[in-house]
Amino acid sequence: MTSFFEDRRVVVTGGAGFLGGYVTEGLRKRGCKHIAVPKIEDYDLVNLDDIARMYDDMKPDIVIHLAAVVGGIGANRKHPGEFFYKNLMMGVQLIEQGRVRNIEKFVAIGTVCAYPKHAPVPFKEEDIWNGYPEETNAPYGLAKKMLLVQSQAYRQEYGFDSIFLLPVNLYGPGDNFDPASSHVIPALIKKCVDAIDNGADHIDCWGTGNVSREFVYAADAAEAILLATEHYNGPEPVNIGTGFEITIKDLAEKIAKHTGFRGEIRWDGSQPDGQPRRRLDVSRAKECFGFEAGTSFDEGLQATIEWYKANRHRP
């Protein structure tokens, strides 16, 4: 541990959310005395006036921008315009107002959805412009990718230190288990645990199950973000992940086993699979700021399942 964060004022947008909770906890462990989290009730970060007021009120040295409008395939298909507009306007205006106020550093969090649909596996950062993203989440992915363009342009013209990180799908205790907007791991955990509770003999899953995904435990992703905040000041994007992929079919079977669900898993091939494969080349994060994920997938899944079981009846 160093004293880097001790006296710096750090604003974490989305700090009250899933990943944000791990980032703010990590900041506290590093001795940061000035952590500010703009609440949505007080600051609408899509609105320029609210962004300016947030900067004036909180006076950050560093902004870690986690806030995003996100969801799984269903939510992305239902709200492509909203996901594009809100994510773009939040990021672009936060970076611009940070530059105007000459803050020390901006940390922009992108998304694996920014990669081309058929990027070579493992995804290398230099492949990010070699094709169009997978259609179901392209508006979200492209909105986030513009923050990379802006970060690089502002570094070139103004010397503004804005970095861009690309995490894969997150999971862990505290994840979003709302069926309307959750990602695949919490969705499958909820299906299995609820099926056991209700005595159901099967669960229904979207797609064929043949596509693959990579996942990173949220606490590990938060560690990567804080290491990059302290140690990385480069223009190039950096992947945050584990370098491990699993098919959705194998994932469903693994979650069924961990939860104790012994019924049938039924696949609905009429629903979209999304991107065929996702696995990152994670070597740059290790080289640039020494990050390697520390939580095994089975260990992380078990912790997430236990958290859901303990919290599922809370209002």
N, C-alpha and C positions, 0 to 999 in steps of 0.2 A: 504494500500500500504506500502511495505517495501522498503528498499534501496538495496535489494539483487542484482538487475540487474544494478544499477547505474554505477558502475565502471568496470563491467565485460565486456569483449569483446565477443559478441555473433555472431556466424555465423549461418545464417538460409539458408540451402540449399533449393532450391525451393521457396525462399522468394519472388520472383517476381510472383509466381503463385497464384492460388485461395485461398487456405488455408494460404499460406505464407503471403499474404497481411494482413490478420487478425492477424497473429502472430507478424509481424513486427510493426503493429499499436499498438498491446497490449504491446510490449516491449517499444515503445516510451512513451506510457501512464504511464508505470512504471518507467520512468526516465532513461532508458538505453541510454547511450551516445555513445556506440560503437556497432552499428549493421552493419554487413557486409553480403551482399547477392552476392554469386558467380553467375555471369550471364553465361548462356550456351555458349554465344559467346566467353567468355574469358576462361572458364574452362569446359572441358568435364569430368564430374565426374564419367564416366565409365573408364576413362584412369588414370592409377596410377600416371604418371608424372604430370598430371594436378591437381590431388588431392594433391600431395606433394607440388606443387607450390602454390596452394590455401592456404594450411596451412602455408607455409612460408610467403606468402604475408599478410595474414589476422591475423595470430597469435591469434586464438581464445582461450578463457578460456572455453567456452561452445559451442558445436555444436548441433543445433536442425535440425535433418535430415528429411526434408519434401519432398525433390525431389524424384520423382518416374515417371516411365512410366506407365500410367494408362488408363483405358477406360471401357466402358460397356461390355456386353456379346459379342457383335459383334467384338469389337476390341480385346478382349481376345482370341476369337476363331481364329481370323486372324493372330495374332502375339504371339502365346504362347512362342516361342523360344526367341524372342526379349524381351518380358516382363520378362521372367525368367532371362536371362543373364544380362540385363542392371540393373535391380533392385538388383540382387544379387551382382554384381561387384561394384556398387556404394556403397551399405551399408557396405559390408565386408571390402572394402579397406578404406573407411572413418573411420570406427571404428579402424582398425589396425593402420592407420597413426595417429589417435588421441591418441591411447595408446602409440605409439612410442614417441610422443611429450609430453606425460604426461599431457594432457589437464585435466581440472577439472571435466568435465562432458560431456557425450554424451547422447542425447535424440533420440532414434530410434522410428520412427512412423511405426507401422505395419498396418494390415488391417483385417477387419472382414472376408475377404476371406481366412484367415489362418485357420479358424475353420473347423472341420469336417463337411461333407455334412449333416449328420444326428445327429448333436450334440443336446443333450436335451435342450429344450427351458425353461427358458432363458439361453443363453450361459454363463457358468461360466469359469473363466480363467483356472481352473484346468482341464477342458475338452478339452483343445486345442490340445492335443496329442492323443485323443481317436478316431482316424479315419482319413480317407483321405478327403481332401477338395473337394468341388463341382467341377466337372471335367472341366467346361468351364473356371474357373479362378484359377485352382490349381497351374499352373506354377508360376503365380504372387504371389499367397498366400504363397506358399512354399518358394519362394525366400525371401519374407519378414520375414517368420517365422525363417529362418536361422539367422537373426539378433538377435532374442531372444536367440537362442542357443549360439551365439557368445558373446552376452552381459553377459550371465550367466557364460560362461566359462572364460571370461576375468576378471570378478569380482572375481571368485574363485581363479584363478591362479595369477593374477596381482593386484588385489584390484582396478580394473578400474571401475569407476562409470558410467555404461551405463544402462539406463532404457529403457523399451519397453512398448509402449502404443498402444492399439488396438481400433482405432475409427471405428464406423459404417459409413455407407454411409453419405457423407456430402452434404449439399445444401445451397444455399443462394445467395445474390447479388454477381455478379462477377463470377458465375459458368461457366462451359464450355458448350456452347450451340451448338457446332459443331455436326451435326447428325452422323458423322462417329465415334465419340469417346465419346459422352456425356453419362452420367448416366441417370437413369430413370426420375428423377424429371425435370431437364432441357429439356430432350427430349419431355416429355409430355407437358410442358409449351409451348415449341416452336411449337409443332404440333397444339395445341389448338389456340394459338394466330395467327399463320400463316393461319390456316383454316378460322378464322374469317376474316383476311385481304383478303383472296382469295375467300371468299364466298363459301367455300367447305361445303358439307353437312355431311361429316364423316371424322374420322381419323382412321388410321390403327395402331394397337399396337401388339407387339410381345407376344407370349405365350397365356396362358389361363386367366391370371389376378388373378388366385387363390392363388398364392404364396404371402407371406408377407415379408415386410421389415421394418427395423427401420432406422430412419434418425436423424442426429444431425445437427443443424444450425452451419455453419462454424465459426461464431463469438464465439459461445459457445465452440466448439471444441478447438479453439485457446486459450480460457481462461483456459480450462482443461490442455492443454499442458504447459502453462506458470506456472500454479499452481504446476504441477508435476515437472517441471524443478527446481522450487525453493524448494519444500517441500518433494519430494519423492526420496528416494535413495535405494530402495529395488530391489531384484533380480527378483521378480515375475512380470509377465505382468499385465497390468491394462486396463480394458475395458473403453472406452469413448463413452457414448451414452446417451439415454434418458429413456430407459426401456419401450418404447412405440412402438408397431408395427401396421402396416396397410396393408391390402391386396393391391396388385397393381390395382385391379379393383376398389376398393374404392378410392385409390389414384387418378386414372384417372378421376373418377366422381367428386372428390373434386376439382381437378385442372380445370376441365371443368366448374364447378360452379364458381370458383374464377375468371376465365378468361372471363366468359360470353359466352363460346362456348355451343351451344344447339343442335349440330348435333349428329350423331350416333358414338359410339365408337365400332369399329370392332376388334375382337381378332383373331389372326392367330395362332391357336394351333399347326401348324407344326413347329413353331419356339420355341427355348428353353425357359423355365421359369427360369432356374438357381436354386439356392438353395431353398428348399421348404419353410423354415421359417428362419427369422433372428430377434432375439431380445436378447439383452444383459442383464446380471445381472450387474447392475452398482453400486452395494453397495461398492466395494473395492475402487473406486475413491473417494467416499464420505468419507469413513473411513480414507484413507491414505493421502488425500490432500484437502478434503472439497469441492470437485466439485459436483455441481448439475446443469443440464442444465436449463437456465433461459428463453428460448424463446419458446412460445407455437407453435405447429405445424402450426396452421392456420395463426398466426402472421408471422411466418417465410416464409410460402408459399406466402402470400400476398406481402411481401417485395421483394421476389425473382421475382415474376411476374411483379411487378411494375418496377423493375430494368431492366428486359428483354424488356419490352415495351418501356422504355425510351432509351435503348441502342442498340436495334436490328438493326438499320439502320446505325450504325457507322461502318466505314471501319475497 
